[in-house]
Amino acid sequence: MAPDFKAPNPEGKLVSLNESLGKVTLIDFWASWCPPCRTANPKLVALFNEFHSKGFNIISVSLDKEADKWKNAIAKDKLTWTQVSNLKEMEDPIAVQYGIELIPTTFLLDSSGRIIGIDLPHEEMKAKIKALLGTK
């Protein structure tokens, strides 16, 4: 099971992972300063746009240190799902809790919060999301 966590969103409101459960959820660890993360964002946007209405959710945990750079990257990359950050880079307690050493790192969870896959290639992730949602 994926451990619960709480962190502030860009507006400063505390958000928890458990609030996202009940849907197939992707936890995405990333940062504005990480080129591979920024390259991966359009694929996440496409997954979110395709599957959100069918019961798919993303919660992104930013390992940024500067709020302005984090918020600018969210806007520039059009990341419309839940975003949280403690603004502590790799020392973020959520990153420590999940054993994050490299980003981007993703965890795919079923609707009950069970970890189904870690760092799945895009097509495999898409296939698993479809299967978990029962869509064709």
MODELLER restraints for C-alpha pairs under 7 A, 6 or more apart:
rsr = mdl.restraints
at = mdl.atoms
rsr.add(forms.Gaussian(group=physical.xy_distance, feature=features.Distance(at['CA:1:A'], at['CA:113:A']), mean=5.69, stdev=0.5))
rsr.add(forms.Gaussian(group=physical.xy_distance, feature=features.Distance(at['CA:1:A'], at['CA:114:A']), mean=4.24, stdev=0.5))
rsr.add(forms.Gaussian(group=physical.xy_distance, feature=features.Distance(at['CA:1:A'], at['CA:115:A']), mean=5.74, stdev=0.5))
rsr.add(forms.Gaussian(group=physical.xy_distance, feature=features.Distance(at['CA:2:A'], at['CA:113:A']), mean=5.69, stdev=0.5))
rsr.add(forms.Gaussian(group=physical.xy_distance, feature=features.Distance(at['CA:2:A'], at['CA:114:A']), mean=5.90, stdev=0.5))
rsr.add(forms.Gaussian(group=physical.xy_distance, feature=features.Distance(at['CA:2:A'], at['CA:115:A']), mean=5.92, stdev=0.5))
rsr.add(forms.Gaussian(group=physical.xy_distance, feature=features.Distance(at['CA:4:A'], at['CA:16:A']), mean=6.76, stdev=0.5))
rsr.add(forms.Gaussian(group=physical.xy_distance, feature=features.Distance(at['CA:4:A'], at['CA:17:A']), mean=5.37, stdev=0.5))
rsr.add(forms.Gaussian(group=physical.xy_distance, feature=features.Distance(at['CA:4:A'], at['CA:18:A']), mean=6.03, stdev=0.5))
rsr.add(forms.Gaussian(group=physical.xy_distance, feature=features.Distance(at['CA:5:A'], at['CA:16:A']), mean=5.38, stdev=0.5))
rsr.add(forms.Gaussian(group=physical.xy_distance, feature=features.Distance(at['CA:5:A'], at['CA:17:A']), mean=5.62, stdev=0.5))
rsr.add(forms.Gaussian(group=physical.xy_distance, feature=features.Distance(at['CA:5:A'], at['CA:94:A']), mean=6.59, stdev=0.5))
rsr.add(forms.Gaussian(group=physical.xy_distance, feature=features.Distance(at['CA:6:A'], at['CA:14:A']), mean=6.13, stdev=0.5))
rsr.add(forms.Gaussian(group=physical.xy_distance, feature=features.Distance(at['CA:6:A'], at['CA:15:A']), mean=5.34, stdev=0.5))
rsr.add(forms.Gaussian(group=physical.xy_distance, feature=features.Distance(at['CA:6:A'], at['CA:16:A']), mean=4.18, stdev=0.5))
rsr.add(forms.Gaussian(group=physical.xy_distance, feature=features.Distance(at['CA:6:A'], at['CA:17:A']), mean=6.69, stdev=0.5))
rsr.add(forms.Gaussian(group=physical.xy_distance, feature=features.Distance(at['CA:7:A'], at['CA:14:A']), mean=5.17, stdev=0.5))
rsr.add(forms.Gaussian(group=physical.xy_distance, feature=features.Distance(at['CA:7:A'], at['CA:15:A']), mean=5.56, stdev=0.5))
rsr.add(forms.Gaussian(group=physical.xy_distance, feature=features.Distance(at['CA:7:A'], at['CA:16:A']), mean=6.63, stdev=0.5))
rsr.add(forms.Gaussian(group=physical.xy_distance, feature=features.Distance(at['CA:7:A'], at['CA:84:A']), mean=5.60, stdev=0.5))
rsr.add(forms.Gaussian(group=physical.xy_distance, feature=features.Distance(at['CA:7:A'], at['CA:85:A']), mean=5.92, stdev=0.5))
rsr.add(forms.Gaussian(group=physical.xy_distance, feature=features.Distance(at['CA:7:A'], at['CA:86:A']), mean=6.09, stdev=0.5))
rsr.add(forms.Gaussian(group=physical.xy_distance, feature=features.Distance(at['CA:8:A'], at['CA:14:A']), mean=4.24, stdev=0.5))
rsr.add(forms.Gaussian(group=physical.xy_distance, feature=features.Distance(at['CA:8:A'], at['CA:15:A']), mean=5.95, stdev=0.5))
rsr.add(forms.Gaussian(group=physical.xy_distance, feature=features.Distance(at['CA:8:A'], at['CA:84:A']), mean=5.28, stdev=0.5))
rsr.add(forms.Gaussian(group=physical.xy_distance, feature=features.Distance(at['CA:8:A'], at['CA:85:A']), mean=5.89, stdev=0.5))
rsr.add(forms.Gaussian(group=physical.xy_distance, feature=features.Distance(at['CA:8:A'], at['CA:86:A']), mean=6.56, stdev=0.5))
rsr.add(forms.Gaussian(group=physical.xy_distance, feature=features.Distance(at['CA:9:A'], at['CA:15:A']), mean=6.53, stdev=0.5))
rsr.add(forms.Gaussian(group=physical.xy_distance, feature=features.Distance(at['CA:9:A'], at['CA:83:A']), mean=5.47, stdev=0.5))
rsr.add(forms.Gaussian(group=physical.xy_distance, feature=features.Distance(at['CA:9:A'], at['CA:84:A']), mean=4.25, stdev=0.5))
rsr.add(forms.Gaussian(group=physical.xy_distance, feature=features.Distance(at['CA:9:A'], at['CA:85:A']), mean=6.43, stdev=0.5))
rsr.add(forms.Gaussian(group=physical.xy_distance, feature=features.Distance(at['CA:10:A'], at['CA:71:A']), mean=6.72, stdev=0.5))
rsr.add(forms.Gaussian(group=physical.xy_distance, feature=features.Distance(at['CA:10:A'], at['CA:83:A']), mean=6.91, stdev=0.5))
rsr.add(forms.Gaussian(group=physical.xy_distance, feature=features.Distance(at['CA:10:A'], at['CA:84:A']), mean=6.68, stdev=0.5))
rsr.add(forms.Gaussian(group=physical.xy_distance, feature=features.Distance(at['CA:20:A'], at['CA:57:A']), mean=6.98, stdev=0.5))
rsr.add(forms.Gaussian(group=physical.xy_distance, feature=features.Distance(at['CA:21:A'], at['CA:111:A']), mean=5.73, stdev=0.5))
rsr.add(forms.Gaussian(group=physical.xy_distance, feature=features.Distance(at['CA:21:A'], at['CA:112:A']), mean=6.32, stdev=0.5))
rsr.add(forms.Gaussian(group=physical.xy_distance, feature=features.Distance(at['CA:21:A'], at['CA:113:A']), mean=6.17, stdev=0.5))
rsr.add(forms.Gaussian(group=physical.xy_distance, feature=features.Distance(at['CA:22:A'], at['CA:111:A']), mean=4.55, stdev=0.5))
rsr.add(forms.Gaussian(group=physical.xy_distance, feature=features.Distance(at['CA:22:A'], at['CA:112:A']), mean=6.04, stdev=0.5))
rsr.add(forms.Gaussian(group=physical.xy_distance, feature=features.Distance(at['CA:23:A'], at['CA:55:A']), mean=5.21, stdev=0.5))
rsr.add(forms.Gaussian(group=physical.xy_distance, feature=features.Distance(at['CA:23:A'], at['CA:56:A']), mean=5.59, stdev=0.5))
rsr.add(forms.Gaussian(group=physical.xy_distance, feature=features.Distance(at['CA:23:A'], at['CA:57:A']), mean=6.33, stdev=0.5))
rsr.add(forms.Gaussian(group=physical.xy_distance, feature=features.Distance(at['CA:23:A'], at['CA:111:A']), mean=4.38, stdev=0.5))
rsr.add(forms.Gaussian(group=physical.xy_distance, feature=features.Distance(at['CA:24:A'], at['CA:55:A']), mean=6.29, stdev=0.5))
rsr.add(forms.Gaussian(group=physical.xy_distance, feature=features.Distance(at['CA:24:A'], at['CA:56:A']), mean=4.81, stdev=0.5))
rsr.add(forms.Gaussian(group=physical.xy_distance, feature=features.Distance(at['CA:24:A'], at['CA:57:A']), mean=6.10, stdev=0.5))
rsr.add(forms.Gaussian(group=physical.xy_distance, feature=features.Distance(at['CA:24:A'], at['CA:109:A']), mean=5.80, stdev=0.5))
rsr.add(forms.Gaussian(group=physical.xy_distance, feature=features.Distance(at['CA:24:A'], at['CA:110:A']), mean=4.70, stdev=0.5))
rsr.add(forms.Gaussian(group=physical.xy_distance, feature=features.Distance(at['CA:24:A'], at['CA:111:A']), mean=4.55, stdev=0.5))
rsr.add(forms.Gaussian(group=physical.xy_distance, feature=features.Distance(at['CA:25:A'], at['CA:56:A']), mean=5.83, stdev=0.5))
rsr.add(forms.Gaussian(group=physical.xy_distance, feature=features.Distance(at['CA:25:A'], at['CA:57:A']), mean=4.64, stdev=0.5))
rsr.add(forms.Gaussian(group=physical.xy_distance, feature=features.Distance(at['CA:25:A'], at['CA:58:A']), mean=5.37, stdev=0.5))
rsr.add(forms.Gaussian(group=physical.xy_distance, feature=features.Distance(at['CA:25:A'], at['CA:108:A']), mean=6.01, stdev=0.5))
rsr.add(forms.Gaussian(group=physical.xy_distance, feature=features.Distance(at['CA:25:A'], at['CA:109:A']), mean=5.10, stdev=0.5))
rsr.add(forms.Gaussian(group=physical.xy_distance, feature=features.Distance(at['CA:25:A'], at['CA:110:A']), mean=6.50, stdev=0.5))
rsr.add(forms.Gaussian(group=physical.xy_distance, feature=features.Distance(at['CA:25:A'], at['CA:111:A']), mean=6.89, stdev=0.5))
rsr.add(forms.Gaussian(group=physical.xy_distance, feature=features.Distance(at['CA:26:A'], at['CA:57:A']), mean=6.35, stdev=0.5))
rsr.add(forms.Gaussian(group=physical.xy_distance, feature=features.Distance(at['CA:26:A'], at['CA:58:A']), mean=4.65, stdev=0.5))
rsr.add(forms.Gaussian(group=physical.xy_distance, feature=features.Distance(at['CA:26:A'], at['CA:59:A']), mean=6.27, stdev=0.5))
rsr.add(forms.Gaussian(group=physical.xy_distance, feature=features.Distance(at['CA:26:A'], at['CA:106:A']), mean=6.63, stdev=0.5))
rsr.add(forms.Gaussian(group=physical.xy_distance, feature=features.Distance(at['CA:26:A'], at['CA:107:A']), mean=5.63, stdev=0.5))
rsr.add(forms.Gaussian(group=physical.xy_distance, feature=features.Distance(at['CA:26:A'], at['CA:108:A']), mean=4.55, stdev=0.5))
rsr.add(forms.Gaussian(group=physical.xy_distance, feature=features.Distance(at['CA:26:A'], at['CA:109:A']), mean=6.08, stdev=0.5))
rsr.add(forms.Gaussian(group=physical.xy_distance, feature=features.Distance(at['CA:27:A'], at['CA:58:A']), mean=5.96, stdev=0.5))
rsr.add(forms.Gaussian(group=physical.xy_distance, feature=features.Distance(at['CA:27:A'], at['CA:59:A']), mean=5.05, stdev=0.5))
rsr.add(forms.Gaussian(group=physical.xy_distance, feature=features.Distance(at['CA:27:A'], at['CA:60:A']), mean=5.72, stdev=0.5))
rsr.add(forms.Gaussian(group=physical.xy_distance, feature=features.Distance(at['CA:27:A'], at['CA:106:A']), mean=5.49, stdev=0.5))
rsr.add(forms.Gaussian(group=physical.xy_distance, feature=features.Distance(at['CA:27:A'], at['CA:107:A']), mean=5.06, stdev=0.5))
rsr.add(forms.Gaussian(group=physical.xy_distance, feature=features.Distance(at['CA:27:A'], at['CA:108:A']), mean=6.48, stdev=0.5))
rsr.add(forms.Gaussian(group=physical.xy_distance, feature=features.Distance(at['CA:28:A'], at['CA:59:A']), mean=6.27, stdev=0.5))
rsr.add(forms.Gaussian(group=physical.xy_distance, feature=features.Distance(at['CA:28:A'], at['CA:60:A']), mean=4.51, stdev=0.5))
rsr.add(forms.Gaussian(group=physical.xy_distance, feature=features.Distance(at['CA:28:A'], at['CA:61:A']), mean=5.98, stdev=0.5))
rsr.add(forms.Gaussian(group=physical.xy_distance, feature=features.Distance(at['CA:28:A'], at['CA:105:A']), mean=6.04, stdev=0.5))
rsr.add(forms.Gaussian(group=physical.xy_distance, feature=features.Distance(at['CA:28:A'], at['CA:106:A']), mean=4.57, stdev=0.5))
rsr.add(forms.Gaussian(group=physical.xy_distance, feature=features.Distance(at['CA:28:A'], at['CA:107:A']), mean=6.70, stdev=0.5))
rsr.add(forms.Gaussian(group=physical.xy_distance, feature=features.Distance(at['CA:29:A'], at['CA:60:A']), mean=5.86, stdev=0.5))
rsr.add(forms.Gaussian(group=physical.xy_distance, feature=features.Distance(at['CA:29:A'], at['CA:61:A']), mean=4.81, stdev=0.5))
rsr.add(forms.Gaussian(group=physical.xy_distance, feature=features.Distance(at['CA:29:A'], at['CA:62:A']), mean=5.90, stdev=0.5))
rsr.add(forms.Gaussian(group=physical.xy_distance, feature=features.Distance(at['CA:29:A'], at['CA:103:A']), mean=6.14, stdev=0.5))
rsr.add(forms.Gaussian(group=physical.xy_distance, feature=features.Distance(at['CA:29:A'], at['CA:104:A']), mean=5.48, stdev=0.5))
rsr.add(forms.Gaussian(group=physical.xy_distance, feature=features.Distance(at['CA:29:A'], at['CA:105:A']), mean=5.18, stdev=0.5))
rsr.add(forms.Gaussian(group=physical.xy_distance, feature=features.Distance(at['CA:29:A'], at['CA:106:A']), mean=6.17, stdev=0.5))
rsr.add(forms.Gaussian(group=physical.xy_distance, feature=features.Distance(at['CA:30:A'], at['CA:37:A']), mean=5.59, stdev=0.5))
rsr.add(forms.Gaussian(group=physical.xy_distance, feature=features.Distance(at['CA:30:A'], at['CA:61:A']), mean=6.35, stdev=0.5))
rsr.add(forms.Gaussian(group=physical.xy_distance, feature=features.Distance(at['CA:30:A'], at['CA:62:A']), mean=5.03, stdev=0.5))
rsr.add(forms.Gaussian(group=physical.xy_distance, feature=features.Distance(at['CA:30:A'], at['CA:63:A']), mean=6.02, stdev=0.5))
rsr.add(forms.Gaussian(group=physical.xy_distance, feature=features.Distance(at['CA:30:A'], at['CA:103:A']), mean=5.55, stdev=0.5))
rsr.add(forms.Gaussian(group=physical.xy_distance, feature=features.Distance(at['CA:30:A'], at['CA:104:A']), mean=4.94, stdev=0.5))
rsr.add(forms.Gaussian(group=physical.xy_distance, feature=features.Distance(at['CA:31:A'], at['CA:37:A']), mean=6.65, stdev=0.5))
rsr.add(forms.Gaussian(group=physical.xy_distance, feature=features.Distance(at['CA:31:A'], at['CA:62:A']), mean=4.96, stdev=0.5))
rsr.add(forms.Gaussian(group=physical.xy_distance, feature=features.Distance(at['CA:31:A'], at['CA:63:A']), mean=5.02, stdev=0.5))
rsr.add(forms.Gaussian(group=physical.xy_distance, feature=features.Distance(at['CA:31:A'], at['CA:64:A']), mean=5.17, stdev=0.5))
rsr.add(forms.Gaussian(group=physical.xy_distance, feature=features.Distance(at['CA:32:A'], at['CA:38:A']), mean=6.90, stdev=0.5))
rsr.add(forms.Gaussian(group=physical.xy_distance, feature=features.Distance(at['CA:32:A'], at['CA:64:A']), mean=6.47, stdev=0.5))
rsr.add(forms.Gaussian(group=physical.xy_distance, feature=features.Distance(at['CA:32:A'], at['CA:69:A']), mean=6.40, stdev=0.5))
rsr.add(forms.Gaussian(group=physical.xy_distance, feature=features.Distance(at['CA:32:A'], at['CA:70:A']), mean=5.56, stdev=0.5))
rsr.add(forms.Gaussian(group=physical.xy_distance, feature=features.Distance(at['CA:32:A'], at['CA:73:A']), mean=5.62, stdev=0.5))
rsr.add(forms.Gaussian(group=physical.xy_distance, feature=features.Distance(at['CA:36:A'], at['CA:104:A']), mean=6.81, stdev=0.5))
rsr.add(forms.Gaussian(group=physical.xy_distance, feature=features.Distance(at['CA:37:A'], at['CA:103:A']), mean=6.79, stdev=0.5))
rsr.add(forms.Gaussian(group=physical.xy_distance, feature=features.Distance(at['CA:37:A'], at['CA:104:A']), mean=5.15, stdev=0.5))
rsr.add(forms.Gaussian(group=physical.xy_distance, feature=features.Distance(at['CA:41:A'], at['CA:77:A']), mean=6.69, stdev=0.5))
rsr.add(forms.Gaussian(group=physical.xy_distance, feature=features.Distance(at['CA:45:A'], at['CA:79:A']), mean=6.58, stdev=0.5))
rsr.add(forms.Gaussian(group=physical.xy_distance, feature=features.Distance(at['CA:48:A'], at['CA:56:A']), mean=6.94, stdev=0.5))
rsr.add(forms.Gaussian(group=physical.xy_distance, feature=features.Distance(at['CA:48:A'], at['CA:57:A']), mean=6.92, stdev=0.5))
rsr.add(forms.Gaussian(group=physical.xy_distance, feature=features.Distance(at['CA:54:A'], at['CA:133:A']), mean=6.93, stdev=0.5))
rsr.add(forms.Gaussian(group=physical.xy_distance, feature=features.Distance(at['CA:55:A'], at['CA:133:A']), mean=6.80, stdev=0.5))
rsr.add(forms.Gaussian(group=physical.xy_distance, feature=features.Distance(at['CA:58:A'], at['CA:81:A']), mean=5.99, stdev=0.5))
rsr.add(forms.Gaussian(group=physical.xy_distance, feature=features.Distance(at['CA:58:A'], at['CA:82:A']), mean=6.53, stdev=0.5))
rsr.add(forms.Gaussian(group=physical.xy_distance, feature=features.Distance(at['CA:59:A'], at['CA:81:A']), mean=6.53, stdev=0.5))
rsr.add(forms.Gaussian(group=physical.xy_distance, feature=features.Distance(at['CA:59:A'], at['CA:82:A']), mean=4.86, stdev=0.5))
rsr.add(forms.Gaussian(group=physical.xy_distance, feature=features.Distance(at['CA:59:A'], at['CA:83:A']), mean=5.82, stdev=0.5))
rsr.add(forms.Gaussian(group=physical.xy_distance, feature=features.Distance(at['CA:60:A'], at['CA:82:A']), mean=6.30, stdev=0.5))
rsr.add(forms.Gaussian(group=physical.xy_distance, feature=features.Distance(at['CA:60:A'], at['CA:83:A']), mean=4.82, stdev=0.5))
rsr.add(forms.Gaussian(group=physical.xy_distance, feature=features.Distance(at['CA:60:A'], at['CA:84:A']), mean=6.22, stdev=0.5))
rsr.add(forms.Gaussian(group=physical.xy_distance, feature=features.Distance(at['CA:61:A'], at['CA:83:A']), mean=6.16, stdev=0.5))
rsr.add(forms.Gaussian(group=physical.xy_distance, feature=features.Distance(at['CA:61:A'], at['CA:84:A']), mean=5.07, stdev=0.5))
rsr.add(forms.Gaussian(group=physical.xy_distance, feature=features.Distance(at['CA:61:A'], at['CA:85:A']), mean=5.58, stdev=0.5))
rsr.add(forms.Gaussian(group=physical.xy_distance, feature=features.Distance(at['CA:62:A'], at['CA:84:A']), mean=6.25, stdev=0.5))
rsr.add(forms.Gaussian(group=physical.xy_distance, feature=features.Distance(at['CA:62:A'], at['CA:85:A']), mean=4.99, stdev=0.5))
rsr.add(forms.Gaussian(group=physical.xy_distance, feature=features.Distance(at['CA:63:A'], at['CA:85:A']), mean=6.56, stdev=0.5))
rsr.add(forms.Gaussian(group=physical.xy_distance, feature=features.Distance(at['CA:63:A'], at['CA:87:A']), mean=6.26, stdev=0.5))
rsr.add(forms.Gaussian(group=physical.xy_distance, feature=features.Distance(at['CA:63:A'], at['CA:88:A']), mean=6.35, stdev=0.5))
rsr.add(forms.Gaussian(group=physical.xy_distance, feature=features.Distance(at['CA:63:A'], at['CA:89:A']), mean=4.04, stdev=0.5))
rsr.add(forms.Gaussian(group=physical.xy_distance, feature=features.Distance(at['CA:63:A'], at['CA:90:A']), mean=5.92, stdev=0.5))
rsr.add(forms.Gaussian(group=physical.xy_distance, feature=features.Distance(at['CA:63:A'], at['CA:92:A']), mean=6.64, stdev=0.5))
rsr.add(forms.Gaussian(group=physical.xy_distance, feature=features.Distance(at['CA:64:A'], at['CA:70:A']), mean=6.17, stdev=0.5))
rsr.add(forms.Gaussian(group=physical.xy_distance, feature=features.Distance(at['CA:64:A'], at['CA:87:A']), mean=5.17, stdev=0.5))
rsr.add(forms.Gaussian(group=physical.xy_distance, feature=features.Distance(at['CA:64:A'], at['CA:88:A']), mean=6.50, stdev=0.5))
rsr.add(forms.Gaussian(group=physical.xy_distance, feature=features.Distance(at['CA:64:A'], at['CA:89:A']), mean=4.90, stdev=0.5))
rsr.add(forms.Gaussian(group=physical.xy_distance, feature=features.Distance(at['CA:65:A'], at['CA:87:A']), mean=4.21, stdev=0.5))
rsr.add(forms.Gaussian(group=physical.xy_distance, feature=features.Distance(at['CA:65:A'], at['CA:88:A']), mean=5.30, stdev=0.5))
rsr.add(forms.Gaussian(group=physical.xy_distance, feature=features.Distance(at['CA:65:A'], at['CA:89:A']), mean=5.40, stdev=0.5))
rsr.add(forms.Gaussian(group=physical.xy_distance, feature=features.Distance(at['CA:66:A'], at['CA:87:A']), mean=6.41, stdev=0.5))
rsr.add(forms.Gaussian(group=physical.xy_distance, feature=features.Distance(at['CA:67:A'], at['CA:87:A']), mean=6.89, stdev=0.5))
rsr.add(forms.Gaussian(group=physical.xy_distance, feature=features.Distance(at['CA:86:A'], at['CA:92:A']), mean=6.08, stdev=0.5))
rsr.add(forms.Gaussian(group=physical.xy_distance, feature=features.Distance(at['CA:105:A'], at['CA:119:A']), mean=5.70, stdev=0.5))
rsr.add(forms.Gaussian(group=physical.xy_distance, feature=features.Distance(at['CA:106:A'], at['CA:118:A']), mean=5.62, stdev=0.5))
rsr.add(forms.Gaussian(group=physical.xy_distance, feature=features.Distance(at['CA:106:A'], at['CA:119:A']), mean=4.96, stdev=0.5))
rsr.add(forms.Gaussian(group=physical.xy_distance, feature=features.Distance(at['CA:107:A'], at['CA:115:A']), mean=6.51, stdev=0.5))
rsr.add(forms.Gaussian(group=physical.xy_distance, feature=features.Distance(at['CA:107:A'], at['CA:117:A']), mean=5.84, stdev=0.5))
rsr.add(forms.Gaussian(group=physical.xy_distance, feature=features.Distance(at['CA:107:A'], at['CA:118:A']), mean=4.58, stdev=0.5))
rsr.add(forms.Gaussian(group=physical.xy_distance, feature=features.Distance(at['CA:107:A'], at['CA:119:A']), mean=6.45, stdev=0.5))
rsr.add(forms.Gaussian(group=physical.xy_distance, feature=features.Distance(at['CA:108:A'], at['CA:115:A']), mean=5.82, stdev=0.5))
rsr.add(forms.Gaussian(group=physical.xy_distance, feature=features.Distance(at['CA:108:A'], at['CA:116:A']), mean=5.47, stdev=0.5))
rsr.add(forms.Gaussian(group=physical.xy_distance, feature=features.Distance(at['CA:108:A'], at['CA:117:A']), mean=5.10, stdev=0.5))
rsr.add(forms.Gaussian(group=physical.xy_distance, feature=features.Distance(at['CA:108:A'], at['CA:118:A']), mean=6.31, stdev=0.5))
rsr.add(forms.Gaussian(group=physical.xy_distance, feature=features.Distance(at['CA:109:A'], at['CA:115:A']), mean=4.49, stdev=0.5))
rsr.add(forms.Gaussian(group=physical.xy_distance, feature=features.Distance(at['CA:109:A'], at['CA:116:A']), mean=5.34, stdev=0.5))
rsr.add(forms.Gaussian(group=physical.xy_distance, feature=features.Distance(at['CA:110:A'], at['CA:116:A']), mean=6.44, stdev=0.5))
rsr.add(forms.Gaussian(group=physical.xy_distance, feature=features.Distance(at['CA:110:A'], at['CA:132:A']), mean=6.80, stdev=0.5))
rsr.add(forms.Gaussian(group=physical.xy_distance, feature=features.Distance(at['CA:130:A'], at['CA:136:A']), mean=6.42, stdev=0.5))
